[in-house]
Amino acid sequence: TAEAWMDGDSSWHTSSAYSTHVGNTNATAMNISSMKVYDELLQALGDREAYPNLRKLLVVGFSAGGQFVQRYALGGVAPDALEARGVRVRFAALSPSSLAYLDDARPVRPPRSAASCAFCDQAHIVGQTYEFAVPNSSSCPAWDVWKFGLGELNNYMYEEHGDDIAAMVTGYGNRTVLYGVGENDHFNDDINTTLGCAADYPGDSGLDSSCGADLQGYCRLERTVAFFHYVHQYLPRVYGFDPNGHQLMVVPDFGHCPCGLLQSSSMRTVFRELFEPS
């Protein structure tokens, strides 16, 4: 599907359409993961003869791109190859609509039936203490499958990692990952329509409102902040180490705005710090 790339799923074409496109009636259909494409890009950048001075690489994605970057930081294999060649790879997942959780716990949130127009109250989201538990998901059977969790991994993830989930998760915990989101990215069209929260509601810019995404929070602000807290609770508890490279940046005054986030003084400061000599 058109959205499969953000999950690392494989591209596909019918044989006839692809054959017509390339002018070869014997051509086979394409079937390649978007993560494999990024592996090849990073491997090319890791060519020390072509790029002898490359020391650090920052992989940045916003919105759908933020979803991809978080999942690529978790499951992509080329970053480790670059690290072995002396190139530090860092990641910035900005304003993702959902993230891949590392186990079956999710933030404890009131159900939609109990939601008020303060369902994504900014001060509460940023300042609260988060708790995580396995949700009552009887009405959402796919809530923990890939891309929302590590159940039923797609072809790329399974071929590269198989059943060795622990190694993949600890590798992710040891990466440098920035989770960034606008403080005003706190809208959800479906809930607003149900509750009629505001006449001048600006829209949620295509927020994933599926049940699997809703279990992570009711807006991008909540999903991003909650996941950051989740990583810092889960990895010390289960794997015994602090993911010190995982940072959170909530950018004031902006909603779902890539230019606002990327050009903000706070984000530029963090990016500079990521490239400080180490």
C-alpha positions as CSV (number, residue, x, y, z in Angstrom):
1,T,0.0,0.0,0.0
2,A,1.0,3.6,-0.3
3,E,1.7,3.8,3.5
4,A,3.7,0.5,3.7
5,W,7.0,2.3,3.4
6,M,6.8,3.9,6.8
7,D,6.5,0.4,8.3
8,G,9.5,-1.0,6.4
9,D,7.1,-3.2,4.4
10,S,7.9,-4.3,0.9
11,S,7.0,-2.5,-2.3
12,W,5.0,-4.3,-4.9
13,H,3.9,-4.0,-8.5
14,T,1.8,-6.4,-10.6
15,S,4.1,-8.1,-13.0
16,S,2.2,-6.7,-16.0
17,A,2.4,-3.1,-14.8
18,Y,6.0,-3.3,-13.9
19,S,6.9,-5.0,-17.1
20,T,5.2,-2.3,-19.1
21,H,7.0,0.4,-17.1
22,V,10.4,-1.0,-17.8
23,G,9.6,-2.2,-21.3
24,N,10.5,-5.8,-20.6
25,T,7.8,-8.4,-20.8
26,N,10.0,-10.8,-18.9
27,A,10.7,-8.5,-15.9
28,T,9.7,-9.7,-12.5
29,A,7.7,-7.7,-9.9
30,M,9.6,-5.5,-7.5
31,N,9.6,-6.5,-3.9
32,I,11.9,-4.5,-1.6
33,S,11.6,-3.1,1.8
34,S,12.0,0.6,2.4
35,M,14.4,-0.3,5.2
36,K,16.5,-2.2,2.6
37,V,16.6,1.0,0.5
38,Y,17.9,3.0,3.5
39,D,20.4,0.2,4.2
40,E,21.8,0.6,0.8
41,L,21.9,4.4,1.1
42,L,23.7,4.3,4.4
43,Q,26.1,1.6,3.1
44,A,27.0,3.9,0.2
45,L,27.6,6.8,2.6
46,G,29.9,4.4,4.6
47,D,32.2,4.0,1.7
48,R,35.4,5.4,3.3
49,E,37.0,6.0,-0.1
50,A,34.1,8.1,-1.4
51,Y,33.4,9.9,2.0
52,P,36.7,9.7,4.0
53,N,35.8,12.6,6.3
54,L,32.3,11.4,7.3
55,R,32.2,10.9,11.0
56,K,28.6,11.4,12.0
57,L,25.3,10.9,10.3
58,L,21.9,12.1,11.5
59,V,18.8,10.3,10.1
60,V,15.8,12.7,10.4
61,G,12.1,12.1,9.6
62,F,9.0,14.1,10.3
63,S,5.4,12.7,10.6
64,A,5.2,9.6,8.4
65,G,9.0,10.0,8.1
66,G,9.2,10.1,11.9
67,Q,7.4,6.8,12.1
68,F,9.9,5.3,9.6
69,V,12.9,6.7,11.4
70,Q,11.9,5.3,14.8
71,R,11.3,1.8,13.3
72,Y,14.5,2.0,11.3
73,A,16.4,2.9,14.4
74,L,14.9,-0.2,16.0
75,G,15.4,-2.7,13.2
76,G,17.7,-1.3,10.5
77,V,21.0,-3.2,10.1
78,A,23.1,-0.7,8.1
79,P,23.7,1.7,11.1
80,D,25.7,-1.0,12.9
81,A,27.9,-1.5,9.8
82,L,28.6,2.3,9.7
83,E,29.4,2.3,13.4
84,A,31.9,-0.4,12.8
85,R,33.5,1.8,10.2
86,G,33.8,4.7,12.6
87,V,30.7,6.6,11.6
88,R,28.3,7.6,14.5
89,V,24.7,7.2,13.4
90,R,22.0,9.2,15.3
91,F,18.3,9.4,14.7
92,A,15.5,12.1,15.1
93,A,11.9,10.8,15.0
94,L,9.8,13.9,14.8
95,S,6.0,14.0,15.3
96,P,5.3,10.4,14.5
97,S,1.7,9.3,14.4
98,S,2.6,6.0,16.0
99,L,5.7,4.1,17.3
100,A,6.8,0.5,17.6
101,Y,6.6,-0.5,21.3
102,L,9.0,-3.0,22.6
103,D,6.6,-5.2,24.6
104,D,2.8,-5.5,25.1
105,A,2.4,-2.6,27.6
106,R,0.9,0.7,26.7
107,P,0.3,4.0,28.5
108,V,-2.6,3.8,30.9
109,R,-5.2,6.2,29.5
110,P,-8.9,6.7,30.0
111,P,-11.0,5.0,27.3
112,R,-12.5,7.1,24.6
113,S,-15.9,6.8,26.2
114,A,-14.5,8.7,29.2
115,A,-12.8,11.4,27.1
116,S,-13.6,15.1,27.5
117,C,-12.4,18.0,25.4
118,A,-9.2,18.0,27.6
119,F,-8.3,14.6,26.1
120,C,-4.9,15.9,25.1
121,D,-4.3,18.6,27.7
122,Q,-0.8,19.8,27.0
123,A,0.4,20.6,30.5
124,H,-0.9,17.3,31.8
125,I,0.8,15.3,29.0
126,V,4.2,16.9,29.4
127,G,4.2,16.9,33.2
128,Q,2.5,13.7,34.3
129,T,4.0,10.5,35.6
130,Y,3.2,7.7,33.1
131,E,2.2,4.2,34.0
132,F,2.2,1.3,31.5
133,A,0.1,-1.9,31.5
134,V,-1.2,-4.4,29.1
135,P,-4.4,-2.9,27.7
136,N,-7.8,-4.5,27.4
137,S,-7.6,-4.9,23.7
138,S,-10.4,-7.4,22.9
139,S,-11.9,-5.0,20.3
140,C,-8.5,-4.4,18.7
141,P,-7.0,-7.7,17.7
142,A,-4.0,-6.3,15.8
143,W,-2.9,-3.8,18.4
144,D,0.5,-5.3,19.1
145,V,1.5,-6.5,15.6
146,W,4.2,-4.8,13.7
147,K,4.1,-1.7,13.2
148,F,2.6,-1.0,16.6
149,G,4.6,-3.7,18.4
150,L,6.9,-6.6,17.8
151,G,4.2,-9.2,17.1
152,E,4.1,-10.7,13.5
153,L,7.2,-8.9,12.2
154,N,7.3,-8.0,8.6
155,N,9.6,-9.8,6.2
156,Y,12.6,-7.4,6.6
157,M,12.4,-7.4,10.4
158,Y,12.1,-11.2,10.6
159,E,14.7,-11.9,8.0
160,E,17.3,-9.6,9.7
161,H,16.4,-10.4,13.3
162,G,14.4,-13.6,13.4
163,D,13.5,-14.5,17.0
164,D,16.4,-12.6,18.6
165,I,14.2,-9.8,19.8
166,A,16.4,-9.1,22.9
167,A,19.4,-8.2,20.8
168,M,17.4,-5.9,18.6
169,V,15.8,-4.2,21.6
170,T,19.1,-3.7,23.5
171,G,20.7,-2.4,20.3
172,Y,17.9,0.1,20.0
173,G,18.3,1.2,23.6
174,N,22.0,1.9,23.0
175,R,21.3,4.1,20.0
176,T,21.0,7.9,20.1
177,V,17.4,8.8,19.3
178,L,15.7,12.2,19.6
179,Y,11.9,12.1,19.9
180,G,10.6,15.6,18.9
181,V,7.1,16.9,18.7
182,G,5.3,20.3,18.7
183,E,3.6,21.3,21.9
184,N,0.5,22.2,19.9
185,D,0.4,18.9,18.1
186,H,-2.5,17.8,20.3
187,F,-5.5,17.3,18.0
188,N,-7.5,14.3,17.0
189,D,-10.2,14.8,14.4
190,D,-12.2,11.7,15.3
191,I,-12.5,12.6,19.0
192,N,-13.2,16.3,18.2
193,T,-16.0,15.3,15.8
194,T,-17.5,13.1,18.5
195,L,-17.2,15.7,21.3
196,G,-17.5,18.9,19.3
197,C,-14.6,20.4,21.1
198,A,-13.9,23.6,19.1
199,A,-15.4,25.5,16.2
200,D,-11.9,26.7,15.1
201,Y,-10.3,23.2,15.4
202,P,-7.3,23.3,13.1
203,G,-7.2,19.6,12.2
204,D,-4.9,16.7,13.1
205,S,-2.9,16.5,9.8
206,G,-3.8,12.9,9.1
207,L,-3.3,11.4,12.6
208,D,-3.6,7.6,12.7
209,S,-6.8,7.1,14.6
210,S,-6.8,3.3,14.4
211,C,-7.3,1.4,17.7
212,G,-3.7,0.3,17.7
213,A,-2.5,3.9,17.5
214,D,-5.1,5.1,20.0
215,L,-3.7,2.8,22.6
216,Q,-0.5,4.8,22.4
217,G,-2.3,8.1,23.1
218,Y,-4.9,10.4,21.6
219,C,-2.6,12.8,19.8
220,R,1.0,13.0,18.5
221,L,2.1,15.0,21.5
222,E,0.8,12.3,23.9
223,R,2.1,9.4,21.9
224,T,5.6,10.9,21.6
225,V,6.0,11.9,25.2
226,A,4.5,8.7,26.5
227,F,6.9,6.6,24.4
228,F,9.9,8.5,25.6
229,H,8.9,7.8,29.2
230,Y,8.1,4.1,28.3
231,V,11.6,3.6,26.9
232,H,13.2,5.0,30.1
233,Q,11.1,2.8,32.3
234,Y,11.1,-0.4,30.2
235,L,14.8,-0.8,29.4
236,P,16.2,-0.3,33.0
237,R,13.5,-2.6,34.4
238,V,13.8,-5.5,31.8
239,Y,17.4,-5.1,30.5
240,G,19.1,-3.3,33.4
241,F,20.5,-0.3,31.6
242,D,19.5,3.3,31.1
243,P,18.9,4.4,27.5
244,N,20.8,7.7,28.0
245,G,21.0,8.4,24.3
246,H,17.2,8.7,24.1
247,Q,16.1,12.3,24.4
248,L,12.8,14.2,24.3
249,M,12.2,17.6,22.7
250,V,8.8,19.3,23.0
251,V,9.0,22.4,20.9
252,P,6.8,25.3,22.1
253,D,4.5,27.4,19.8
254,F,4.3,24.8,17.0
255,G,1.9,22.1,16.1
256,H,2.3,19.6,13.2
257,C,4.7,21.9,11.4
258,P,8.0,20.5,10.0
259,C,9.5,23.9,9.2
260,G,8.6,25.2,12.6
261,L,10.2,22.3,14.4
262,L,13.3,22.0,12.3
263,Q,14.0,25.8,12.3
264,S,13.2,26.3,16.0
265,S,16.0,27.5,18.2
266,S,15.5,24.6,20.6
267,M,15.7,21.9,17.8
268,R,18.7,23.6,16.2
269,T,20.5,23.6,19.6
270,V,19.8,19.8,20.0
271,F,21.0,19.1,16.5
272,R,24.2,21.0,17.2
273,E,24.7,19.0,20.4
274,L,24.3,15.8,18.5
275,F,27.2,16.7,16.3
276,E,29.5,17.9,19.2
277,P,32.8,16.0,19.1
278,S,32.8,12.8,21.1
